[in-house]
Amino acid sequence: MTDFSLSRLFAPVAAVLVLAVAPVHAETADQGRDTTMRPSEAWDEMRGDVLGPGEIRDGAGLFTLDAPFRAEDAATVPVHIVQKPGTPRIAKLTLVVDENPSPVVATFTFGPAMDPLDLETRIRVNAYSNVRAIAETEDGALLMTGRYVRAAGGCSAPASKDATAALAALGQMKTRWYSEEPAAVGTRREAQVMLRHPNYSGLQRNQVTHLFVPARFIDTLEVSQGPDLLFRMEGGISISEDPTFRFRYVDGGGDESLSVRAHDTDGQAFEGSFPLGS
């Protein structure tokens, strides 16, 4: 996989878009609905920049990507990645929305405690599009799967809070655990990390002045268990407002807190430490 220096793919678009007229878990009941990825000129053009010239294999035997058939809110589309048992460890994963103005949503790097991978987040989808994930295993193999999602206008949809309220809460963090067992080596846990940030895309208009709101978004976020990295995200404008990540990991034992460190494109850093069960 190519080095994560894809500034032109992450950079907000400076032109006006023409718009088409809460646990986070995604929908799974799509029987009778065609979610197969469509042929995509956008993907064909960007593929080499995102991944390089290497072979990409079918990832259906390695992991699944779940997302709604039709999103209720194009600005907060849930995407859930689940690795199949007994498969090679996923070391990196790149999430792409072909038709977004900034198509590379994020690239994730995972520590061993995230194996097997189970990760969910929320993204913006700007037009009917393939949503695809490309996994890189420890041996460097690239495998891809995805689905077609019907949503429009997610990158330019107005923020849910006004700027004053958003900035007042900027950087506030919260964690949630979905199991209450005491710390023990090898225990598989489910947790959620939430960060208050408007993640302005640069394509949203101020609802009073009608001027574009300058882009400002989380570009890196790391979650660690004690000294050990669980995952690192390098992202762009296609991660939803108030970024949220729900994931499973293996407990390292002891009284190790979850540490969260984030940084945005204005140069501001945020961090927090959360003991188990806090």
Residue frames as qw, qx, qy, qz and C-alpha x, y, z in Angstrom:
[[0.000, 0.890, 0.456, 0.000, 0.00, 0.00, 0.00],
 [0.397, 0.588, -0.048, 0.703, 1.36, 3.43, -0.85],
 [0.311, -0.136, -0.470, 0.814, 2.55, 5.81, 1.85],
 [0.042, -0.785, -0.608, 0.109, -0.20, 7.88, 3.43],
 [0.189, -0.397, 0.081, 0.894, 0.74, 11.14, 1.70],
 [0.192, 0.478, 0.746, 0.421, -2.45, 11.50, -0.26],
 [0.037, -0.390, -0.284, 0.875, -2.98, 15.19, 0.36],
 [0.255, 0.084, -0.401, -0.876, -4.79, 15.78, -2.87],
 [0.418, -0.294, -0.811, -0.286, -7.25, 12.99, -2.11],
 [0.337, -0.501, -0.656, 0.453, -7.85, 14.21, 1.45],
 [0.106, -0.123, -0.046, 0.986, -7.88, 17.93, 0.63],
 [0.323, 0.621, 0.567, -0.435, -11.28, 19.63, 0.65],
 [0.396, 0.471, 0.536, 0.578, -12.61, 20.72, -2.72],
 [0.125, -0.331, -0.142, 0.924, -12.59, 24.50, -3.18],
 [0.209, -0.118, -0.514, -0.823, -15.45, 24.52, -5.68],
 [0.587, 0.015, 0.336, -0.736, -19.18, 24.57, -5.08],
 [0.191, 0.042, 0.973, 0.119, -20.72, 21.12, -5.40],
 [0.531, -0.069, -0.367, -0.761, -23.83, 20.46, -7.42],
 [0.337, -0.119, 0.809, -0.466, -26.02, 18.62, -4.94],
 [0.278, -0.223, -0.868, -0.347, -28.30, 15.77, -5.76],
 [0.538, -0.387, 0.031, -0.749, -31.97, 16.61, -5.29],
 [0.408, 0.826, -0.373, 0.110, -28.01, 6.00, 17.72],
 [0.719, -0.337, 0.504, 0.341, -25.97, 3.03, 18.52],
 [0.138, 0.636, -0.478, -0.590, -23.78, 3.37, 15.52],
 [0.480, -0.033, 0.858, 0.177, -24.32, -0.21, 14.23],
 [0.258, 0.251, -0.496, -0.790, -25.20, -0.37, 10.53],
 [0.817, 0.161, 0.112, -0.543, -28.23, -1.98, 8.93],
 [0.235, -0.285, 0.910, 0.188, -27.93, -5.65, 8.06],
 [0.535, 0.400, 0.719, -0.189, -31.40, -6.48, 6.67],
 [0.212, 0.564, -0.355, -0.714, -30.79, -5.93, 2.97],
 [0.452, 0.134, 0.866, 0.164, -32.34, -9.07, 1.51],
 [0.427, 0.684, 0.580, 0.117, -33.61, -8.44, -1.98],
 [0.089, 0.978, -0.048, -0.182, -31.62, -5.22, -2.32],
 [0.829, 0.375, -0.032, 0.413, -28.64, -5.04, -4.63],
 [0.350, -0.906, 0.162, 0.172, -25.65, -3.66, -2.73],
 [0.843, 0.091, 0.247, 0.469, -23.03, -4.98, -5.18],
 [0.220, -0.637, 0.188, 0.714, -20.34, -2.44, -6.02],
 [0.619, 0.747, 0.220, -0.104, -20.77, -0.80, -9.43],
 [0.691, 0.289, 0.133, 0.649, -18.13, -0.15, -12.11],
 [0.242, -0.915, -0.141, 0.291, -16.44, 3.13, -11.17],
 [0.574, 0.664, -0.039, 0.477, -14.38, 5.44, -13.37],
 [0.247, -0.880, 0.247, -0.321, -13.51, 7.48, -10.28],
 [0.816, -0.453, 0.358, 0.042, -11.97, 4.41, -8.62],
 [0.863, 0.329, 0.168, 0.344, -10.14, 3.38, -11.78],
 [0.323, 0.821, -0.108, 0.459, -8.53, 6.83, -11.92],
 [0.318, -0.803, 0.350, -0.363, -7.52, 7.04, -8.26],
 [0.977, -0.207, -0.053, -0.009, -6.56, 3.42, -7.57],
 [0.762, 0.311, -0.232, 0.518, -2.87, 3.82, -8.38],
 [0.020, 0.647, -0.273, 0.712, -2.54, 6.94, -6.23],
 [0.700, -0.530, 0.151, -0.455, -4.24, 5.27, -3.28],
 [0.920, -0.259, 0.288, -0.059, -2.70, 1.79, -3.42],
 [0.160, -0.578, 0.704, 0.380, 0.02, 1.71, -6.04],
 [0.557, 0.348, -0.553, -0.513, 0.23, -0.81, -8.88],
 [0.107, -0.201, 0.958, -0.173, 0.09, -3.99, -6.79],
 [0.374, -0.248, -0.816, -0.364, -2.51, -6.73, -7.11],
 [0.421, -0.154, 0.422, -0.788, -5.73, -6.33, -5.11],
 [0.195, -0.106, -0.966, -0.131, -7.51, -9.59, -4.33],
 [0.538, -0.501, -0.413, -0.537, -11.12, -10.22, -3.43],
 [0.001, 0.339, -0.662, 0.668, -11.44, -9.68, 0.32],
 [0.719, -0.295, -0.205, -0.595, -14.74, -11.50, 0.85],
 [0.850, -0.128, -0.498, 0.113, -12.96, -14.39, 2.55],
 [0.444, 0.134, -0.458, 0.758, -11.11, -12.08, 4.93],
 [0.005, -0.300, -0.477, 0.826, -13.63, -9.50, 6.13],
 [0.110, 0.683, 0.680, 0.244, -17.03, -7.92, 5.56],
 [0.043, -0.010, -0.075, 0.996, -18.12, -4.30, 5.18],
 [0.029, -0.632, -0.775, 0.014, -21.62, -3.47, 6.33],
 [0.019, 0.152, 0.041, -0.987, -23.42, -0.18, 5.60],
 [0.484, 0.456, 0.514, -0.542, -27.05, 0.81, 5.00],
 [0.464, 0.427, 0.670, 0.391, -28.68, 0.07, 1.66],
 [0.087, 0.739, 0.253, 0.618, -30.08, 3.61, 1.80],
 [0.363, -0.052, -0.494, 0.789, -28.68, 5.98, 4.41],
 [0.167, -0.813, -0.549, 0.097, -31.11, 7.86, 6.64],
 [0.123, -0.961, 0.079, 0.236, -28.56, 10.68, 7.03],
 [0.788, 0.535, -0.091, 0.293, -25.88, 11.05, 4.36],
 [0.063, 0.813, -0.400, 0.418, -23.69, 12.99, 6.82],
 [0.409, -0.458, 0.711, -0.342, -23.57, 10.11, 9.34],
 [0.864, 0.184, -0.357, -0.303, -23.52, 6.82, 7.46],
 [0.668, -0.516, 0.527, -0.097, -22.48, 3.89, 9.69],
 [0.698, 0.477, -0.528, -0.072, -19.82, 1.56, 8.31],
 [0.748, -0.474, 0.428, -0.181, -18.89, -1.66, 10.11],
 [0.528, 0.526, -0.665, -0.044, -15.82, -3.78, 9.29],
 [0.803, -0.375, 0.398, -0.236, -15.69, -7.33, 10.70],
 [0.234, 0.528, -0.803, -0.149, -12.82, -9.75, 10.09],
 [0.911, -0.064, -0.286, -0.290, -13.57, -13.44, 9.72],
 [0.703, -0.583, 0.403, -0.050, -12.12, -15.84, 12.34],
 [0.843, -0.121, 0.452, 0.267, -8.89, -17.66, 11.58],
 [0.606, 0.732, 0.131, 0.283, -7.74, -15.27, 8.86],
 [0.615, 0.132, -0.158, 0.761, -4.40, -13.40, 8.62],
 [0.242, -0.666, -0.351, 0.612, -4.09, -10.32, 10.81],
 [0.309, 0.826, 0.278, 0.381, -5.13, -7.05, 9.18],
 [0.545, -0.246, -0.156, 0.786, -2.34, -4.51, 9.77],
 [0.035, 0.263, -0.063, -0.962, -3.83, -1.59, 7.81],
 [0.279, 0.581, 0.761, 0.072, -7.13, -0.64, 6.25],
 [0.018, -0.131, 0.186, 0.974, -8.07, 2.14, 3.84],
 [0.273, 0.601, 0.706, -0.256, -11.69, 3.26, 3.58],
 [0.089, -0.100, 0.426, 0.895, -12.79, 4.90, 0.30],
 [0.429, 0.639, 0.533, -0.352, -16.02, 6.49, -0.99],
 [0.556, 0.226, 0.508, 0.618, -15.53, 6.65, -4.75],
 [0.162, 0.708, 0.436, 0.532, -17.78, 9.63, -5.48],
 [0.379, -0.833, -0.226, 0.333, -16.84, 11.86, -2.55],
 [0.294, 0.930, -0.153, 0.156, -14.92, 15.08, -3.32],
 [0.064, -0.652, 0.729, -0.201, -12.26, 13.72, -0.95],
 [0.842, 0.010, -0.420, -0.337, -12.65, 9.99, -1.62],
 [0.567, 0.080, -0.722, 0.389, -10.13, 8.56, 0.87],
 [0.556, -0.736, -0.232, -0.307, -12.08, 8.63, 4.11],
 [0.457, -0.754, 0.450, -0.143, -9.24, 7.39, 6.32],
 [0.704, 0.295, -0.635, 0.116, -6.38, 4.97, 6.62],
 [0.727, -0.607, 0.189, -0.262, -6.15, 2.91, 9.81],
 [0.449, 0.424, -0.753, 0.229, -3.11, 1.18, 11.28],
 [0.818, -0.451, -0.103, -0.343, -3.82, -1.56, 13.84],
 [0.139, -0.555, 0.774, -0.270, -1.89, -3.05, 16.73],
 [0.295, 0.058, -0.951, -0.075, -1.98, -6.81, 17.46],
 [0.142, 0.205, 0.769, -0.588, -4.64, -6.41, 20.17],
 [0.511, 0.344, 0.013, -0.788, -7.21, -5.42, 17.52],
 [0.402, 0.214, -0.808, -0.374, -7.01, -8.87, 15.89],
 [0.317, 0.391, 0.674, 0.540, -9.46, -10.10, 14.64],
 [0.019, 0.023, 0.038, 0.999, -10.64, -6.70, 13.46],
 [0.074, -0.687, -0.720, -0.071, -14.08, -5.40, 14.43],
 [0.203, -0.260, -0.076, 0.941, -14.37, -1.65, 13.85],
 [0.147, 0.741, 0.624, 0.197, -17.24, 0.71, 13.22],
 [0.183, -0.306, -0.065, 0.932, -17.34, 4.42, 12.43],
 [0.351, 0.773, 0.487, -0.205, -19.58, 7.01, 10.73],
 [0.395, -0.100, 0.420, 0.811, -18.80, 8.68, 7.43],
 [0.364, 0.611, 0.080, -0.699, -20.12, 11.24, 4.96],
 [0.477, 0.221, 0.747, 0.406, -21.39, 10.07, 1.56],
 [0.084, 0.452, -0.053, -0.886, -21.89, 12.82, -0.99],
 [0.608, 0.317, -0.342, -0.643, -23.51, 10.89, -3.86],
 [0.976, 0.022, 0.126, -0.175, -24.66, 7.37, -4.66],
 [0.223, 0.747, -0.625, 0.051, -21.36, 5.55, -4.46],
 [0.852, -0.005, -0.489, 0.187, -19.33, 2.45, -3.82],
 [0.409, -0.786, 0.389, -0.254, -18.01, 2.38, -0.27],
 [0.895, 0.219, -0.368, 0.123, -14.97, 0.13, -0.26],
 [0.535, -0.753, 0.382, -0.018, -12.36, -1.02, 2.24],
 [0.743, 0.485, -0.439, 0.142, -8.92, -2.26, 1.28],
 [0.757, -0.619, 0.208, -0.009, -7.14, -4.33, 3.92],
 [0.466, 0.635, -0.597, 0.151, -3.40, -4.93, 4.06],
 [0.926, -0.358, -0.121, 0.005, -2.35, -8.08, 5.90],
 [0.543, -0.737, 0.326, 0.238, 0.95, -8.52, 7.73],
 [0.694, -0.046, 0.536, 0.479, 2.55, -10.11, 4.66],
 [0.041, -0.387, 0.286, 0.876, 1.66, -7.08, 2.52],
 [0.108, 0.349, 0.841, 0.400, -1.24, -8.63, 0.59],
 [0.261, 0.116, 0.073, -0.956, -4.07, -6.26, -0.40],
 [0.015, -0.369, -0.920, -0.131, -7.68, -7.46, -0.26],
 [0.198, 0.009, -0.001, -0.980, -10.81, -5.43, -0.96],
 [0.025, -0.504, -0.859, -0.089, -14.53, -5.62, -0.40],
 [0.085, 0.129, 0.125, -0.980, -17.36, -3.09, -0.30],
 [0.199, 0.570, 0.796, -0.040, -20.91, -2.24, -1.20],
 [0.069, 0.409, 0.348, 0.841, -22.99, 0.34, -3.03],
 [0.130, -0.495, -0.604, 0.611, -24.64, 2.93, -0.77],
 [0.075, 0.674, 0.485, 0.553, -27.48, 5.24, -1.74],
 [0.328, -0.746, -0.300, 0.496, -26.93, 8.62, -0.10],
 [0.416, 0.595, 0.218, 0.652, -26.39, 12.19, -1.29],
 [0.072, -0.849, -0.035, -0.522, -25.17, 15.54, 0.04],
 [0.784, -0.521, -0.260, 0.215, -23.32, 14.29, 3.10],
 [0.627, -0.013, -0.080, 0.775, -20.17, 16.36, 2.60],
 [0.053, 0.325, 0.088, 0.940, -22.04, 19.67, 2.29],
 [0.460, -0.649, -0.581, -0.174, -24.85, 19.02, 4.78],
 [0.147, -0.772, 0.213, -0.580, -24.99, 21.75, 7.47],
 [0.264, 0.168, -0.803, 0.508, -23.37, 20.96, 10.80],
 [0.438, -0.553, -0.702, -0.096, -25.80, 19.88, 13.50],
 [0.411, -0.710, -0.314, 0.477, -24.57, 22.63, 15.88],
 [0.244, 0.959, -0.014, 0.145, -23.80, 26.29, 15.33],
 [0.604, 0.502, -0.394, 0.478, -20.15, 27.30, 15.36],
 [0.233, -0.640, 0.413, -0.605, -20.26, 28.76, 18.88],
 [0.870, -0.299, 0.235, -0.315, -21.64, 25.56, 20.39],
 [0.937, 0.267, -0.163, 0.153, -19.28, 23.39, 18.36],
 [0.415, 0.587, -0.428, 0.548, -16.20, 25.32, 19.43],
 [0.474, -0.598, 0.353, -0.541, -17.31, 25.39, 23.07],
 [0.924, -0.200, 0.277, -0.173, -17.33, 21.59, 23.14],
 [0.642, 0.638, -0.426, -0.001, -14.29, 21.14, 20.88],
 [0.335, 0.474, -0.764, 0.281, -12.08, 18.24, 21.91],
 [0.624, -0.302, 0.485, -0.533, -14.34, 16.81, 24.61],
 [0.410, 0.226, -0.868, -0.166, -13.95, 13.03, 24.76],
 [0.742, -0.216, 0.357, -0.525, -16.02, 10.16, 26.05],
 [0.256, 0.244, -0.924, -0.144, -15.51, 6.41, 26.20],
 [0.799, -0.137, 0.178, -0.558, -17.92, 3.57, 26.72],
 [0.005, 0.265, -0.964, -0.039, -17.32, -0.11, 27.44],
 [0.732, -0.050, -0.301, -0.610, -19.85, -2.79, 26.55],
 [0.820, -0.168, -0.539, 0.089, -18.60, -5.36, 29.07],
 [0.379, -0.817, 0.203, -0.383, -17.85, -5.06, 32.77],
 [0.940, -0.140, -0.204, 0.236, -15.39, -7.89, 33.42],
 [0.418, -0.836, 0.230, 0.270, -12.34, -6.88, 35.50],
 [0.326, 0.771, -0.518, -0.175, -9.03, -6.41, 33.71],
 [0.811, -0.204, 0.546, 0.043, -7.58, -9.75, 32.63],
 [0.056, -0.463, 0.696, 0.546, -5.10, -10.83, 29.99],
 [0.059, 0.063, 0.921, 0.381, -6.84, -12.14, 26.89],
 [0.255, 0.584, 0.655, -0.406, -10.34, -10.80, 27.63],
 [0.211, 0.340, 0.545, 0.737, -12.01, -9.60, 24.43],
 [0.001, -0.567, -0.447, 0.692, -13.62, -6.21, 25.05],
 [0.250, 0.641, 0.506, 0.519, -15.85, -3.86, 23.11],
 [0.251, -0.562, -0.238, 0.751, -15.40, -0.12, 23.55],
 [0.324, 0.792, 0.386, 0.346, -16.42, 3.14, 21.94],
 [0.388, -0.335, -0.056, 0.857, -14.44, 6.38, 21.70],
 [0.200, 0.839, 0.461, 0.208, -16.24, 9.62, 20.91],
 [0.410, -0.216, -0.008, 0.886, -14.67, 13.02, 20.22],
 [0.195, 0.863, 0.381, -0.268, -16.49, 16.34, 19.93],
 [0.248, -0.375, 0.396, 0.801, -15.35, 18.09, 16.77],
 [0.559, 0.588, 0.176, -0.557, -17.36, 19.64, 13.90],
 [0.576, -0.023, 0.691, 0.437, -15.03, 18.14, 11.28],
 [0.392, 0.757, 0.075, -0.518, -15.89, 20.95, 8.90],
 [0.782, 0.236, 0.493, 0.300, -15.47, 19.78, 5.32],
 [0.180, -0.349, 0.306, 0.867, -15.00, 23.17, 3.65],
 [0.069, -0.230, -0.736, -0.633, -18.13, 22.48, 1.59],
 [0.175, -0.654, -0.712, 0.184, -20.72, 23.51, 4.18],
 [0.069, 0.580, 0.146, 0.798, -22.32, 26.95, 4.17],
 [0.033, -0.140, -0.551, 0.822, -22.90, 29.17, 7.16],
 [0.038, 0.574, 0.809, 0.125, -26.69, 29.17, 7.46],
 [0.052, -0.839, -0.287, 0.460, -26.75, 32.93, 8.22],
 [0.035, -0.709, 0.334, 0.620, -24.10, 34.40, 5.91],
 [0.869, 0.451, 0.163, -0.117, -24.28, 31.64, 3.26],
 [0.244, 0.771, -0.588, -0.019, -20.48, 31.76, 3.02],
 [0.856, 0.085, -0.504, 0.071, -18.48, 28.54, 3.05],
 [0.658, -0.716, 0.223, -0.065, -17.25, 27.45, 6.47],
 [0.263, 0.694, -0.671, 0.000, -13.47, 26.90, 6.30],
 [0.874, -0.002, -0.486, -0.014, -12.37, 23.28, 6.51],
 [0.156, -0.574, 0.667, -0.449, -11.23, 22.09, 9.91],
 [0.928, -0.095, -0.220, -0.285, -11.16, 18.39, 10.69],
 [0.705, -0.517, 0.485, 0.019, -9.41, 15.68, 12.70],
 [0.593, 0.624, -0.481, -0.164, -6.45, 14.48, 10.65],
 [0.475, 0.224, -0.826, 0.207, -4.96, 12.00, 13.13],
 [0.688, -0.481, 0.188, -0.511, -6.35, 10.06, 16.07],
 [0.442, 0.268, -0.839, 0.170, -4.64, 7.35, 18.13],
 [0.778, -0.465, 0.063, -0.417, -6.14, 5.00, 20.68],
 [0.408, 0.401, -0.778, 0.260, -3.75, 3.04, 22.92],
 [0.833, -0.489, -0.215, -0.146, -4.08, 0.53, 25.73],
 [0.697, -0.587, 0.161, 0.380, -1.36, 1.41, 28.21],
 [0.194, -0.625, 0.464, 0.597, 1.81, 1.72, 26.08],
 [0.376, 0.072, 0.839, 0.386, 0.44, -0.37, 23.21],
 [0.304, 0.214, -0.278, -0.886, -1.23, 1.09, 20.11],
 [0.552, 0.349, 0.720, -0.234, -4.70, -0.22, 19.35],
 [0.539, 0.572, 0.488, 0.378, -5.25, 1.85, 16.23],
 [0.160, -0.461, 0.098, 0.867, -4.18, 5.03, 14.50],
 [0.449, 0.710, 0.537, 0.075, -6.45, 6.85, 12.07],
 [0.186, -0.300, 0.246, 0.903, -5.25, 9.34, 9.47],
 [0.284, 0.609, 0.741, -0.017, -8.36, 10.93, 8.03],
 [0.119, 0.136, 0.314, 0.932, -9.96, 13.65, 5.97],
 [0.338, -0.021, 0.081, -0.937, -13.25, 15.47, 5.49],
 [0.616, -0.102, -0.603, -0.497, -15.30, 12.32, 4.93],
 [0.326, -0.215, -0.817, 0.425, -15.28, 11.31, 8.60],
 [0.241, -0.750, -0.521, -0.329, -18.53, 12.52, 10.16],
 [0.192, -0.680, 0.215, -0.674, -18.96, 15.36, 12.62],
 [0.617, -0.510, 0.455, -0.391, -18.12, 14.27, 16.20],
 [0.544, 0.362, -0.747, -0.120, -15.97, 11.28, 15.16],
 [0.773, -0.306, 0.384, -0.401, -17.00, 8.01, 16.77],
 [0.475, 0.384, -0.787, -0.089, -15.19, 4.67, 16.74],
 [0.828, -0.289, 0.308, -0.370, -16.59, 1.45, 18.17],
 [0.534, 0.509, -0.675, -0.008, -14.17, -1.49, 18.27],
 [0.936, -0.350, -0.009, -0.048, -13.15, -4.76, 19.89],
 [0.307, 0.696, -0.595, 0.261, -9.72, -5.40, 21.36],
 [0.830, -0.174, -0.500, 0.177, -7.89, -7.91, 23.54],
 [0.457, -0.871, 0.102, -0.150, -7.23, -6.80, 27.13],
 [0.521, 0.550, -0.552, 0.348, -3.55, -6.69, 28.02],
 [0.709, -0.400, -0.512, 0.276, -4.24, -7.25, 31.71],
 [0.372, -0.138, -0.289, 0.871, -3.38, -5.00, 34.61],
 [0.052, 0.788, 0.447, -0.420, -4.96, -1.60, 35.18],
 [0.336, -0.047, 0.418, 0.843, -4.22, -0.18, 31.74],
 [0.298, 0.654, 0.307, -0.625, -6.30, 2.82, 30.68],
 [0.562, 0.572, 0.456, 0.386, -7.35, 3.66, 27.16],
 [0.221, -0.568, 0.070, 0.790, -5.47, 6.74, 25.98],
 [0.489, 0.713, 0.463, 0.195, -6.78, 8.88, 23.14],
 [0.260, -0.521, 0.178, 0.793, -4.73, 11.48, 21.27],
 [0.486, 0.681, 0.512, 0.195, -6.08, 13.51, 18.38],
 [0.256, -0.388, 0.191, 0.865, -4.93, 16.41, 16.22],
 [0.475, 0.737, 0.467, -0.112, -6.82, 18.65, 13.82],
 [0.604, 0.482, 0.261, 0.578, -5.90, 20.66, 10.74],
 [0.066, -0.941, 0.008, -0.333, -5.77, 23.90, 12.73],
 [0.418, 0.466, -0.603, 0.494, -2.89, 22.42, 14.73],
 [0.522, -0.491, 0.350, -0.603, -4.87, 21.87, 17.92],
 [0.407, 0.130, -0.899, 0.096, -4.19, 18.69, 19.91],
 [0.704, -0.390, 0.074, -0.589, -6.59, 16.84, 22.20],
 [0.449, 0.184, -0.861, 0.151, -5.95, 13.97, 24.59],
 [0.675, -0.426, 0.181, -0.575, -7.59, 11.99, 27.33],
 [0.236, 0.219, -0.933, 0.161, -7.02, 8.92, 29.50],
 [0.719, -0.225, -0.065, -0.654, -9.88, 6.64, 30.53],
 [0.228, -0.265, 0.904, -0.247, -9.62, 3.82, 33.09],
 [0.228, -0.162, -0.914, -0.295, -11.55, 0.66, 32.32],
 [0.200, -0.586, -0.780, 0.092, -15.25, 1.21, 32.99],
 [0.126, -0.374, -0.214, 0.894, -14.99, 5.00, 33.31]]
